Amino acid sequence: MLIRNEVLPITTVGQLIDHLDGLISSNIDNKARVFINNELIENYSILLATMIPNIFALENWPSIYEGLLKYTKYTTKTQPGLSSRAKFKLMDIKDMVSKKMSA
């Protein structure tokens, strides 16, 4: 909606996703930050889901997608800052993105 109504350029949304990715990566091993990570992943997934298919045109899309794939391979045992809820949210987003990419 923000892109369609020209409130934000798509590159700004790409930068927001990159920033969220950095925050998630830096907190993913910290169990004390699990609730913060839940919120970060919720925002990350909202941006990704609402930006399809425009997001595929971003210059940094390959690195965004690579990060998403990396997160879906994490487990709650090896990354204590990742909750089961966040893990399933990431897997749902990955499935949605994969379907749209193959369409």
Beta strands, then each sheet from edge to edge (+ up, - down):
end
